[in-house]
Amino acid sequence: MADLRSCQKLFAAAPQVLDDLNEVESHNFEDSHPGLGYSINFMDPKSKLTVFFYDYQQNSISSETALESFKEAARDMHFVAEKRGADTGKINTYRVKDRRQLFPLRAEAETSDGRSELLALGVVSDCIVKVRFTAKFSMDEAKVWMTVILNYLNEGYG
């Protein structure tokens, strides 16, 4: 059985406001699906950001596990858009080379319904932290928001 304290600690330390986005709900998935951890949703009228904390019931998260989780999350961007009746087209995935960044794995896509979908993932204290951002505005503006949010989380969890 994995030690959940790292994910619990990160979840408990998460802010209730991220820039202009207010926390609207949080979920504990551990009770019904051990290993899937916790999530917090932040919203405003034009965007939604969800931060996930999970460990797949593993005491230590390998780089391979983190990468597989990222690939799965990037594929999920297609399904989320499809549920809205939109298409993502090509998803741009990359790794930030700055070693100070806690969330180096990134994905971006513009959907056919005019939304920007962004994803960032990293491992903090043997807990996978995934950040999903959906915005009803341009990719350029969404990238600025995501950079501000990730820098804030990077400082808080770094």
Residue, then its C-alpha position, 0 to 999 in steps of 0.5 A: m500500500a502506498d503512503l498517501r501523505s505526500c499527495q494529501k499534504l500537497f492537496a491540503a496546501a493547495p490555494q483556494v484562489l489561483d490568480d482570478l480563478n476561485e476554487v469551486e469544488s474538490h474531490n477525494f477519489e481515494d475512498s472509491h478509487p485508491g491511487l487516483g488521489y484528489s482534485i481541485n477545480f477552479m473556475d471563472p466564466k471563461s475558464k476552468l482549471t483542475v489540479f490533480f494529485y495522485d500516486y497510483q498507489q506507488n510509494s515512488i513515482s518513476s519517470e516512466t510512470a509520470l510519462e505514461s500518465f502524461k501521455e494518457a492525460a494528453r490523449d484525454m484532451h481529445f475525449v474531453a473536446e469530443k464530449r463537447g462536440a469539438d475536435t482538438g486537431k493536433i496536440n502539441t506536446y513537449r518537455v520544458k528543459d528548465r530543471r527548476q520547473l516542477f511541471p516539465l511535461r506540457a501539452e496544448a491544443e486549440t479546439s474546433d469550438g474556439r477553446s484552448e486546452l493546456l496540460a502540465l504534469g510533474v512529480v512533486s514529493d512522489c505525487i503526480v501533480k497534473v494541471r488541466f486548463t480549458a479556456k474560452f479564449s485564444m491560445d496566446e492568452a491561455k498560455v500567459w494564464m497557464t504560465v502565471i499559474l504554473n509559476y505560482l504552483n512552482e514557487g508554492y511546491g518548490 
